[in-house]
Amino acid sequence: MYFGLSEEQQFFQESIDKFLEDTVTVDALRSYRTGEDDNLIDDVFNGLNELGLSGLIIPEEYGGLGLDSLFAISVSESLGKGVAPYPFIGSFLIAPFLINKLGSDSQKQKYLPSIANGEYRFAVALTEMTGRRIEKGIQSSKQKLSGQSLFVMDDIHSTHYLILDSDGALHIVEAEESGLEKVELKTVDITSFVSELKLDQVKTEDLGNGPGNIDAIKQAINLGRVAIASETLGASQSMLNRSVDYAKERKQFGRPIGSFQAVKHMCAQMASDLEPCYSMVWYAAHSIDHIPHEADLMACQTKAHLSEVGAFVAKTSTEVHGGMGFTDDLGLHYWFKRIGLNRQLLGSPDLLREEAAEAQGI
């Protein structure tokens, strides 16, 4: 039995890889970081939307491609490999997933086609279920929200917010609504967009909030966690590839450093740690759609494991590059920092392993 990506999924990955290799170069990232290039975000957003990423999991009847979770996770891997500054997981996975699952017919007609064509951008605030700060929650009363939400995902040029309150209810809030304050959070990763929201009697539109509400939110969080794990996998693979290439070219004592046993072992260890992660990520994505009773456990274990493996690869890859690995000349730190931020989003390894233990009744 063969279990892996289909030819169509691999072809789609190759298209994304080629676009990102041409667009998101180290020089382009450096220019974006220093403020010399203000067009990179728009170029990446428009280019990836033309490839269909904004409507990837949205049903065809609403203008999307109607693809499954495994397809979405394969895309996330490519975005991590190319360290793309693109709001995929929150804006184009979690938000449309929840709107399609919980929204009324009129809400689906209103939001899904506009997400698919890139007109609407949703940022997602789900920290009420993934590590809320004490006394900093979101309270809802009479269709108005108050409180604070930290680590809002993919908040870049957002037109709407999808916010979870302390009671497990979901709300849609327009970005221009009065009483809503956005505070941009500076993280180590300039290619990710995280914010804090402060709300004071902000008018909302309820989304779902029926009997199946919590189950759908858990599914969406599982999807987000596996997508983040896949993105970390792609970023780690890119760092490994760069390490192998560097070890073949860099010479010391008149010979490539890749010929030294210590460097060989470092690269081999990274490769052996990464290889099993592919099947783990694919199975976790498959379970979301087809084995729901395993989805919670697989999502937690997969993201926790990739967080640890990613941290090891990031550290070891930097060591292979020696002193150059810490400089801006090589740009290795862009992948290093993406892996570091992904470790915390939607749950740290400790939190995830605690949830995994609960899922197993431990």
C-alpha positions as CSV (number, residue, x, y, z in Angstrom):
1,M,0.0,0.0,0.0
2,Y,1.3,3.5,-0.9
3,F,0.5,6.4,1.3
4,G,1.7,9.8,0.2
5,L,0.8,12.8,-1.9
6,S,-0.9,12.3,-5.2
7,E,0.6,13.5,-8.5
8,E,-1.9,16.4,-8.5
9,Q,-0.8,17.5,-5.0
10,Q,2.9,17.2,-5.9
11,F,2.3,19.2,-9.1
12,F,0.5,21.9,-7.0
13,Q,3.4,22.0,-4.6
14,E,5.9,22.4,-7.4
15,S,3.9,25.4,-8.8
16,I,4.0,27.1,-5.4
17,D,7.7,26.2,-4.9
18,K,8.6,27.8,-8.2
19,F,6.6,30.9,-7.5
20,L,8.2,31.4,-4.1
21,E,11.7,30.7,-5.3
22,D,11.3,33.5,-7.9
23,T,9.5,35.9,-5.6
24,V,10.5,35.4,-2.0
25,T,14.3,35.4,-2.3
26,V,16.6,36.2,0.6
27,D,17.3,39.6,-1.0
28,A,13.6,40.3,-1.3
29,L,13.1,39.4,2.4
30,R,16.0,41.6,3.4
31,S,14.6,44.5,1.4
32,Y,11.2,44.0,3.0
33,R,12.7,43.9,6.5
34,T,14.6,47.1,6.0
35,G,11.6,48.9,4.4
36,E,13.1,49.2,1.0
37,D,10.5,47.0,-0.6
38,D,6.8,47.6,0.2
39,N,5.5,45.5,-2.5
40,L,6.6,42.0,-1.4
41,I,3.4,41.3,0.6
42,D,1.1,42.3,-2.2
43,D,3.1,40.4,-4.8
44,V,3.0,37.2,-2.8
45,F,-0.7,37.6,-1.9
46,N,-1.8,38.2,-5.4
47,G,0.4,35.6,-6.9
48,L,-0.6,32.8,-4.5
49,N,-4.3,33.8,-4.8
50,E,-4.0,33.4,-8.6
51,L,-2.8,29.8,-8.0
52,G,-6.0,29.3,-6.0
53,L,-4.8,29.2,-2.4
54,S,-7.4,31.7,-1.1
55,G,-10.2,29.3,-2.2
56,L,-8.5,26.0,-1.7
57,I,-10.9,24.3,0.8
58,I,-14.0,26.5,-0.1
59,P,-16.6,24.4,-1.9
60,E,-16.9,24.9,-5.6
61,E,-20.5,26.2,-5.3
62,Y,-19.0,29.3,-3.5
63,G,-16.2,29.8,-6.0
64,G,-13.5,27.7,-4.4
65,L,-11.6,24.6,-5.4
66,G,-13.3,22.3,-2.8
67,L,-10.1,20.4,-1.9
68,D,-9.5,18.3,1.3
69,S,-7.4,18.7,4.4
70,L,-4.5,16.7,3.0
71,F,-4.3,18.9,0.0
72,A,-4.3,22.0,2.2
73,I,-1.5,20.5,4.4
74,S,0.7,19.8,1.4
75,V,0.3,23.5,0.4
76,S,1.3,24.6,3.9
77,E,4.5,22.6,3.6
78,S,5.5,24.5,0.5
79,L,4.7,27.8,2.2
80,G,7.0,26.9,5.0
81,K,9.7,25.8,2.6
82,G,9.5,29.1,0.8
83,V,9.0,31.1,4.1
84,A,6.1,32.9,2.4
85,P,4.7,36.0,4.1
86,Y,1.2,34.9,3.4
87,P,-1.8,34.6,5.8
88,F,-2.8,31.0,4.7
89,I,-3.6,29.1,7.9
90,G,-5.8,31.6,9.6
91,S,-7.4,33.5,6.7
92,F,-7.8,30.7,4.1
93,L,-8.0,27.5,6.2
94,I,-9.5,28.0,9.6
95,A,-11.8,30.9,8.8
96,P,-13.5,29.4,5.7
97,F,-13.6,26.0,7.4
98,L,-15.6,27.3,10.3
99,I,-17.8,29.5,8.2
100,N,-18.6,26.5,5.9
101,K,-19.2,24.3,8.9
102,L,-21.2,26.6,11.1
103,G,-22.5,29.5,9.0
104,S,-26.1,29.9,7.8
105,D,-26.8,29.8,4.1
106,S,-26.8,33.6,3.9
107,Q,-23.5,33.8,5.8
108,K,-21.9,31.3,3.5
109,Q,-23.1,33.2,0.4
110,K,-21.9,36.5,1.9
111,Y,-18.4,35.5,3.1
112,L,-17.1,32.4,1.3
113,P,-17.0,33.8,-2.3
114,S,-15.3,36.9,-1.1
115,I,-12.7,34.9,0.8
116,A,-12.1,32.8,-2.3
117,N,-11.5,35.8,-4.5
118,G,-9.3,37.5,-1.9
119,E,-11.6,40.4,-1.2
120,Y,-12.2,39.4,2.4
121,R,-9.3,38.6,4.7
122,F,-10.2,37.1,8.1
123,A,-7.8,37.1,11.0
124,V,-8.5,34.4,13.6
125,A,-8.6,34.7,17.4
126,L,-9.0,31.3,19.0
127,T,-6.8,31.6,22.1
128,E,-9.7,31.0,24.4
129,M,-9.2,27.3,23.6
130,T,-5.5,27.3,23.0
131,G,-3.9,29.0,26.0
132,R,-5.8,32.1,27.2
133,R,-4.1,34.5,29.6
134,I,-5.6,34.6,33.1
135,E,-8.2,37.4,33.4
136,K,-7.7,38.5,29.7
137,G,-10.5,36.7,28.1
138,I,-13.4,37.7,25.7
139,Q,-16.8,38.2,27.2
140,S,-20.0,38.4,25.1
141,S,-23.2,40.2,26.0
142,K,-26.1,41.2,23.8
143,Q,-24.1,40.7,20.6
144,K,-21.3,42.8,21.8
145,L,-17.8,41.7,22.8
146,S,-15.4,43.1,25.4
147,G,-11.9,41.9,26.5
148,Q,-8.5,41.1,25.0
149,S,-7.3,38.4,22.7
150,L,-3.6,37.7,22.3
151,F,-1.8,36.1,19.3
152,V,-4.5,36.7,16.7
153,M,-3.3,34.8,13.7
154,D,-2.7,36.2,10.2
155,D,-3.8,39.8,11.0
156,I,-2.5,41.5,7.8
157,H,-4.8,44.0,6.0
158,S,-7.7,42.2,7.7
159,T,-11.3,43.1,6.7
160,H,-12.9,40.8,9.4
161,Y,-12.0,39.0,12.6
162,L,-13.3,35.6,13.7
163,I,-13.2,35.6,17.5
164,L,-13.9,32.9,20.0
165,D,-15.3,34.1,23.4
166,S,-14.9,32.6,26.8
167,D,-18.1,30.6,26.5
168,G,-17.1,28.9,23.3
169,A,-19.2,31.0,21.0
170,L,-17.8,32.3,17.7
171,H,-18.3,35.8,16.4
172,I,-17.6,37.7,13.2
173,V,-16.4,41.3,13.7
174,E,-15.7,43.8,10.9
175,A,-12.2,45.4,11.2
176,E,-13.6,48.9,11.1
177,E,-16.1,48.4,13.9
178,S,-16.0,51.0,16.7
179,G,-14.5,49.9,20.0
180,L,-12.0,47.5,18.3
181,E,-8.3,48.3,18.8
182,K,-5.6,46.3,17.0
183,V,-2.1,46.2,18.5
184,E,0.5,44.7,16.1
185,L,2.8,42.4,18.0
186,K,6.5,42.3,17.0
187,T,7.7,38.7,16.9
188,V,11.0,37.2,15.8
189,D,9.4,36.3,12.4
190,I,8.8,39.2,10.1
191,T,7.0,36.9,7.6
192,S,4.2,36.1,10.1
193,F,1.5,38.5,11.2
194,V,0.3,38.4,14.8
195,S,-1.7,40.9,16.8
196,E,-3.5,41.6,20.0
197,L,-7.1,42.7,19.9
198,K,-8.7,44.9,22.6
199,L,-12.5,45.1,22.4
200,D,-14.9,47.4,24.2
201,Q,-18.5,46.8,23.5
202,V,-17.8,45.8,19.9
203,K,-20.8,44.9,17.7
204,T,-20.6,41.3,16.4
205,E,-22.4,38.8,14.2
206,D,-22.8,35.4,15.7
207,L,-21.5,32.4,13.8
208,G,-23.2,29.1,14.5
209,N,-23.2,28.6,18.3
210,G,-25.5,25.5,18.0
211,P,-25.0,22.0,19.5
212,G,-22.1,21.2,17.2
213,N,-20.2,24.4,17.7
214,I,-17.4,23.1,20.0
215,D,-16.8,20.0,17.8
216,A,-16.4,22.2,14.7
217,I,-14.0,24.6,16.5
218,K,-11.9,21.6,17.7
219,Q,-11.8,20.3,14.1
220,A,-10.6,23.8,12.9
221,I,-7.9,23.9,15.6
222,N,-6.8,20.4,14.6
223,L,-6.5,21.6,11.0
224,G,-4.6,24.7,12.0
225,R,-2.2,22.7,14.2
226,V,-1.4,20.1,11.5
227,A,-1.0,22.9,8.9
228,I,1.5,24.7,11.3
229,A,3.3,21.4,11.7
230,S,3.5,20.9,8.0
231,E,4.8,24.5,7.6
232,T,7.5,23.7,10.1
233,L,8.3,20.6,8.2
234,G,8.8,22.5,5.0
235,A,10.9,25.2,6.7
236,S,13.1,22.4,8.3
237,Q,13.5,20.7,5.0
238,S,14.7,23.9,3.4
239,M,17.2,24.4,6.2
240,L,18.5,20.9,5.7
241,N,18.8,21.3,1.9
242,R,20.7,24.6,2.4
243,S,23.0,22.9,4.9
244,V,23.9,20.0,2.5
245,D,24.5,22.5,-0.3
246,Y,26.7,24.6,1.9
247,A,28.7,21.6,3.2
248,K,29.5,20.6,-0.4
249,E,30.8,24.1,-1.3
250,R,32.5,25.4,1.9
251,K,36.1,24.3,2.1
252,Q,38.3,23.9,5.1
253,F,41.8,22.6,5.1
254,G,41.6,22.2,1.3
255,R,38.5,20.0,1.3
256,P,34.7,20.5,1.5
257,I,33.4,20.4,5.1
258,G,30.9,17.8,4.0
259,S,33.7,15.3,3.8
260,F,34.3,15.6,7.5
261,Q,32.6,12.9,9.6
262,A,31.2,15.3,12.2
263,V,29.4,17.4,9.5
264,K,28.1,14.2,7.8
265,H,26.6,13.0,11.0
266,M,24.9,16.4,11.6
267,C,23.3,16.3,8.2
268,A,22.4,12.6,8.5
269,Q,20.8,13.2,11.9
270,M,18.6,16.0,10.5
271,A,17.5,13.9,7.6
272,S,16.7,10.8,9.7
273,D,14.7,12.9,12.1
274,L,12.7,14.7,9.3
275,E,11.9,11.7,7.1
276,P,9.3,10.0,9.4
277,C,7.6,13.4,10.0
278,Y,6.2,13.4,6.4
279,S,4.0,10.3,7.0
280,M,3.1,11.6,10.4
281,V,1.8,14.9,9.0
282,W,0.0,13.2,6.1
283,Y,-1.7,10.8,8.4
284,A,-2.8,13.6,10.8
285,A,-4.3,15.5,7.9
286,H,-6.0,12.4,6.6
287,S,-7.5,11.7,10.0
288,I,-9.2,15.1,10.1
289,D,-11.5,14.2,7.2
290,H,-11.6,10.4,7.5
291,I,-10.7,9.2,11.0
292,P,-12.3,11.9,13.3
293,H,-11.9,9.8,16.5
294,E,-8.1,10.0,16.1
295,A,-7.9,13.6,14.9
296,D,-7.5,15.3,18.3
297,L,-4.6,13.0,19.3
298,M,-2.8,13.1,16.0
299,A,-3.0,16.9,15.7
300,C,-1.6,17.4,19.2
301,Q,1.2,14.8,18.8
302,T,2.1,15.9,15.3
303,K,2.5,19.6,16.1
304,A,4.3,18.8,19.4
305,H,6.7,16.5,17.6
306,L,7.4,18.8,14.7
307,S,8.0,21.6,17.1
308,E,10.8,19.6,18.7
309,V,12.3,18.3,15.5
310,G,12.1,21.7,13.9
311,A,14.0,23.3,16.8
312,F,16.7,20.6,16.4
313,V,17.0,21.1,12.7
314,A,17.1,24.9,13.0
315,K,19.9,24.7,15.6
316,T,21.9,22.0,13.8
317,S,21.6,23.6,10.4
318,T,22.9,26.9,11.8
319,E,25.8,25.0,13.3
320,V,26.7,23.4,10.0
321,H,26.9,26.9,8.5
322,G,29.3,27.9,11.3
323,G,29.7,31.6,12.0
324,M,28.0,32.5,8.7
325,G,24.8,30.8,10.0
326,F,24.2,33.7,12.4
327,T,24.6,36.5,9.8
328,D,22.1,38.2,7.6
329,D,24.3,37.4,4.5
330,L,22.9,33.9,4.2
331,G,19.4,34.7,5.4
332,L,19.1,31.3,7.2
333,H,17.5,33.1,10.2
334,Y,14.2,33.6,8.3
335,W,13.5,29.9,8.4
336,F,14.9,29.6,11.9
337,K,12.5,32.3,13.2
338,R,9.5,30.8,11.4
339,I,10.1,27.5,13.1
340,G,10.5,29.3,16.4
341,L,7.2,31.2,16.2
342,N,5.3,28.1,14.9
343,R,6.3,26.3,18.1
344,Q,4.0,28.6,20.1
345,L,1.1,29.2,17.8
346,L,-2.1,27.3,18.7
347,G,-0.3,25.6,21.6
348,S,3.2,25.0,22.8
349,P,4.5,21.4,23.0
350,D,3.8,21.1,26.7
351,L,0.2,22.2,26.3
352,L,-0.3,19.9,23.3
353,R,1.1,16.9,25.1
354,E,-1.2,17.6,28.0
355,E,-4.2,17.7,25.6
356,A,-2.9,14.5,24.0
357,A,-2.9,12.8,27.4
358,E,-6.4,13.9,28.0
359,A,-7.5,12.6,24.6
360,Q,-6.1,9.2,25.6
361,G,-7.8,9.3,29.0
362,I,-4.5,9.5,30.9
